């Protein structure tokens, strides 16, 4: 008796050259999937998701390489700099890419989509940036972000980008274009992940102490990128038939510690 191997799936992964995106792309390739990586360099599709033209090029190139059909799209690309580009990459680089590739997902038999959120997406910061993002007004969002940076409040931009993504997810996931078309759309909200992005902001013992206090992770501490990749792999697998609109916190318990046991 022979058993058939799982069908090979075609998956687009942004941020595929490093960190969580690379861990996920490697994992998917190891199980036999056809991965179309998107990044600034060292990927099948090289494009700058921080610009409208770069996003359009990424969508065009992915559609060309996938022949217009995708089983999954997973957006992992992101930055944490205290500059307006953080909003451009983290919010518009995710939402516009997912929207642009949605028709290719709709042509697949079991389409799935997900992106990387963050535990900091639970914070209420920079409402003017968040609202401009949700309105789809990138110039206004970038202008508001620039004003914050000029006032020395650039540290609010990364949380604002992830807060906007979490709210966009809840607005979008249950629409006719996504749930109605049979496409689960979810996010993973990591705590501290041991990636180059984390290393850049935790160079000294004092910086590492501040990070540990800001994001307490009582279960096993800081995570390797593969931990987050495994969660994204399941959310975008054919096994996930009914989970949508959710931020799955893979954070060692940080969300519970920070928001309290009575928050449900």
C-alpha positions, -999 to 999 in steps of 0.1 A, spaced: 0 0 0 14 34 -9 4 67 5 4 99 -15 25 128 -4 8 162 3 3 183 -28 30 209 -34 17 244 -26 28 277 -41 35 302 -13 46 339 -14 67 350 16 78 385 21 109 393 42 122 359 30 159 368 32 163 371 69 146 365 103 112 350 106 106 352 68 138 332 61 130 306 88 95 302 73 107 300 37 133 274 46 107 254 65 82 255 36 108 245 10 119 216 32 84 202 31 83 205 -6 64 238 -12 73 261 -40 82 294 -23 84 327 -40 105 349 -16 101 387 -17 128 410 -2 151 439 -10 177 414 -22 186 377 -21 151 366 -30 131 354 -61 114 388 -63 135 418 -52 113 449 -45 110 477 -19 78 473 -1 82 507 15 71 524 -17 40 522 -38 60 515 -69 79 487 -52 47 471 -40 32 472 -74 64 456 -88 63 429 -61 27 421 -69 34 420 -107 65 398 -103 48 374 -79 18 370 -101 41 363 -131 61 337 -112 30 320 -97 11 321 -130 -17 339 -112 -25 312 -86 -12 312 -50 -21 288 -22 -8 311 5 7 346 10 26 353 42 38 388 49 69 388 72 87 419 60 91 447 86 114 472 101 115 489 135 133 522 128 120 554 144 112 569 110 81 572 87 94 543 65 83 520 94 47 528 86 52 525 49 68 490 51 50 475 81 14 487 73 11 495 36 38 470 26 16 443 42 -19 454 34 -14 465 -2 6 433 -10 -21 411 5 -49 430 -14 -29 429 -46 -24 391 -44 -59 383 -31 -72 375 -66 -44 349 -70 -54 334 -37 -91 333 -47 -81 310 -77 -66 284 -54 -85 254 -39 -75 261 -3 -61 296 -1 -47 310 31 -31 343 42 -12 356 73 12 383 84 35 390 113 20 414 139 34 420 173 27 420 210 31 458 208 1 460 186 -20 459 218 -8 494 227 -29 525 220 -4 550 206 -2 576 178 -39 575 169 -34 600 141 -11 576 124 -33 546 130 -64 563 117 -46 575 85 -34 540 79 -69 526 83 -82 552 59 -57 541 33 -42 575 32 -4 568 30 7 605 25 -13 615 56 1 586 76 36 593 67 32 630 74 18 622 109 47 598 114 72 624 104 57 649 129 60 624 157 96 616 147 105 653 147 91 656 182 113 628 194 84 603 195 96 580 168 95 551 192 57 551 188 58 543 151 65 506 153 37 499 178 14 522 157 21 501 126 12 469 143 -19 483 160 -31 495 126 -25 460 112 -44 443 140 -74 466 134 -72 462 96 -72 424 101 -104 425 121 -121 448 96 -109 429 66 -109 392 75 -147 387 76 -155 406 44 -169 389 12 -135 393 -5 -118 372 22 -140 350 44 -167 351 18 -142 338 -8 -130 311 16 -97 327 25 -87 327 62 -67 358 71 -48 358 104 -17 371 121 9 359 146 18 384 174 53 376 186 70 388 217 108 391 215 122 371 187 160 366 183 164 381 148 187 407 133 159 433 141 161 425 178 199 424 178 199 460 164 179 473 194 195 452 221 232 457 217 240 465 254 231 448 286 210 479 296 191 477 263 184 440 268 172 447 303 147 473 290 134 450 263 129 422 289 110 445 312 88 458 283 80 424 270 81 398 299 80 363 286 77 338 315 74 307 292 108 298 278 119 334 273 128 349 240 119 329 209 139 317 179 124 327 145 114 291 138 89 293 167 70 320 149 74 303 116 58 272 128 27 291 139 25 309 106 29 276 88 -1 262 106 -23 292 101 -17 291 64 -20 253 61 -50 234 47 -56 222 83 -68 257 93 -104 258 80 -122 280 105 -97 304 122 -98 339 108 -94 374 119 -72 364 149 -39 375 162 -22 344 177 1 356 204 33 335 203 49 355 230 58 333 260 28 347 279 37 384 274 3 395 263 -13 379 295 13 396 318 10 430 302 -28 431 298 -38 411 328 -57 379 334 -92 394 331 -87 406 295 -105 383 271 
